[in-house]
Amino acid sequence: MRKILLLFALFSSVIVFGQNKYYSAPVKIPMLLSGNFAELRSNHFHSGIDIKTQGVTGITVHSAADGFVCRIAVSPTGYGNVLYVNHPNGTTTVYGHLNNFRDDIAKYVKENQYLQKLFKVDLQVLPGKFPVKKDEIIAKSGDSGSSGGPHLHFEIRDNQSEKPLNPLKYGFDIKDKIPPKVRSLMIVPLSETSHVKQDTRKRRFQIVFYDGKYHIENNPVVPVYGEIGFAIEVNDYLDNAYNKCGIYSLQLTVDDELYFSHQLDQFSFDESRYINSHIDYETYIDLNRRFQKTWVEPGNKLSTYNFLKENGSFKATGNGIHKIQIQLKDTYGNTSTLEFRVKNQPSEIVKTSKMFLEKFNYKTDNKFKTNDIELNIPEGAMYSDLNFEYKTMPVSPGYYSEIHVVHKNTVPLHKNASIRIKPKNLPEYLQSKALLVNIDDKTGNIWSAGGNFDKGWITTTIRLFGHYAVKIDTISPSIKPLSIKTNNTLTEANRIRFKISDDLAGIEKIEGLLDGKWALFEYDAKNNLITHKFDKKRFEFNKNHHLVLTVSDYKNNITTYEATFWK
């Protein structure tokens, strides 16, 4: 009897502990993750966790705690359909890529969309409008916005600082017994006189695992000289999922002395783009591989570095061998260690002179100007000083300027730089259609960089170095009906759909009129799809209807589609 009472007491304490957890799971299926907090993404750290929804949309989404809906947003990109719920403990939970909102919330959103005559809205909601209880259904999961597949994006944010917090530290039932896995090591010379294995270029090393640690293959002592840095390619994995996730913390020690420590409990959205300095950006652009540095560039203001000695760089001295350890952890404490050795080995390295035009200082504004181009890079846009390079290539068919090679696309910019280029032989009647394009020097693909003609120049802002030139866009967007045949026969019962696309400048505005009244078309940008769903409140059935759909791009090229149908 005593044993039974003891077991009952233990069981009750587990229940009480579970009930006392502040947040409950936002989905009531097993919480398997396809992405975790602060995982490395393009130009940003991931600000939440991505919860798998069994490959489908329509899983019920529940409020993680008592509170009220404080914000609702709808967008063709980003988080898509997203809800923000404010809680009494000073946090806000975020639920992104939703398929649809709860009925009363959906009604409120649609009323505001029709009031503003906009699909994309961002609504601040008064506290008493939509109070919610813990575990109350608030939406259905989806694939909206820039989602790469059905899942729920979930965040916890601190209301005072507005920083996203690591949800894996708040007691959700997520299983993880797998330590981070090291893929590769990079050793990087950090000065003009530094070298690795008598080479001034960065060197990558294959990694093997034995005796409970990772090592460089064949366990060599790597000869180095001068100021060097280490960078590591590593992924974390969680139980029952094959998705590559990010690590929680990284520490570098040299001869058992701490040089660098980085831990991801929270970060600011304003500093998220510093990821491009946190990783070796050149290797990411060239090889699509992310190596995390264990040193910090002077212009990198990321707040997640909690200890630095010599900014994390290492200067080899003397004749001894130095033991280097990089320790990696996930949020649940699973730990991996990479251990290797280096030694100081001075040698004569022939310095190759590199041609550059100007020295840019990361602490100041920097300007570059010729007769045909002007570039202004603001203070704080670079992570370190830059030997700026520039050249031109001849005018190619279809372009209205030389191709201006503005430094290298393997060097990141943290802020927008302003640029203007003088066009060549641009007729006056095409001036309003001119813009700058960014050209991929490997594939030849082009992307709009925007811009407008002003006093003989095309002016815009850029956030990437690379190849730029003047081009024109006179081609109107494409509209392809998916639900109306021969402009008069409706082929879908409850909706009207179109495929839309634009060849260069990008779609700026979509406007649909049904029987002369503004009609809501939902825009799925990643699939180039727009959809109008018939609404009994706003649509009169059993009659002929006239539809006018207008799509325009950023160069005011306009396409109009008209149809008459019975519904």
Protein Blocks (a to p, Z undefined) as FASTA:
>chain_A
ZZmmmmmmmmmmmmmmmmmpmbdcfbfcdcddfbdehiacehiacfbdcddehhpahiac
ddfbgcddfbdcddfehjlpadddddfkopacddehifbdcfklmmmmmmmmmmnopabd
cddddfklmgcdehiafbdcdfehjbfbdcdddddddfklopacdfklnopacddfbdcd
dfbdcdddfbfkbceehiabdcddddddeehiacdehiiacddehjdddddddddddehi
abdcddfbdcddeehiafbdcddfbccfklmmmmmmmpcfklmmmnopacddfbdcfklc
cfkbcbdehhhpacdehjbdcddddddddfkopacddddddddddddddddddddfbdcd
fkbccddddfkbccdddehiafbdcddddddddddehiacdcddehjfkbccfbdcdddd
ddehiafklmmmgccddddfknopacdebjadeehiacdddfbecdddddddfbdcdddd
fkbghhlacfbfkbccdddddfklopfbdcddeehiacdddddfknopacddddfkloce
hiadddddddddfkopacdddddddZZ
